[in-house]
Amino acid sequence: MKIQQIIGEQGPQTGFCANGGCPAFLFTDDNRVLIQGAILSESEKAKLTAPAHEDFVSIPREIFEKLTAHL
């Protein structure tokens, strides 16, 4: 897998998490989007259901809106 593009708070970036741009959306060469965010606590995870091979991360809604504005 190769990272092709990173969208952070400040828009497209060339470095991972450059200039405090975390959380981020990372676009891969195999047509996937990776989302960088904070790992949920066990108590937060207990309220959610996901298959064993999946997990959740958290990003502030304000940051999500900034990230999606650059798509």
Number of C-alpha atoms within 10 A of each C-alpha: 8 9 15 12 17 22 25 28 24 16 16 17 17 11 11 16 16 14 11 11 19 19 21 27 22 20 17 15 11 10 10 11 15 13 18 16 15 13 13 13 9 8 8 10 14 9 7 9 10 9 6 6 5 7 12 14 13 13 15 10 9 9 17 16 11 15 20 13 11 12 9
